[in-house]
Amino acid sequence: MINSCTYIGLCNPKSPSNVGSVMRAAGCFQADAVFYTGSRYGRAARFHTDTHQQSLSIPLEPRDNLLADLPENVKIVCVELVEGATSLTEYQHPDRAIYIFGPEDGSISQQLVDAADDVVYIPTVNCLNLAATVNVVLYDRLAKQDTAEAGIAEHSIGDDLICKSRDINNRLRVTK
């Protein structure tokens, strides 16, 4: 995905713990920015849960409109349990995308769904929470790229990547 970009748009998130977990996912999967609408998160932000402090390197910005001021050629991808949506298992991610996610206690607006280039859903028996949904979508995007496209250097695959990525208290090895 040469010249790719990945943005995350959150519709009026209510839970600071979920936004903190979204920021952690954004850092793990190399998203470029996280935008959010509404006032609920702003009021709850003092209960800060961005444990890896990703907001120091990845913008977390309030927006009145998630679709405003996007770079050129960014595809709008709504992720929601919507009739007629495409299963994430069948979906081919665009190079440049903003993934829009609904609030924990509601849905994406029909107006955003109508403006979307694509609408996808994660085939589950029940709905996932916001942070889990973001993690699954970003992982799926990464899994469907080759390592060079994903920005992972060929020499960083395997044990080098594991050692670089794991928690400082984790020194486990497979011994058999």
Secondary structure by P-SEA (a helix, b strand, c coil): ccbbbbbbbbcccccaaaaaaaaaaaaaacccbbbbbcccccccccccccccccccccccccccccccccccbbbbbbbccccccccccccccccbbbbbbbcccccccaaaaaaccbbbbccccccccaaaaaaaaaaaaaaaccccccccccccccaaaaaacccccccccccc
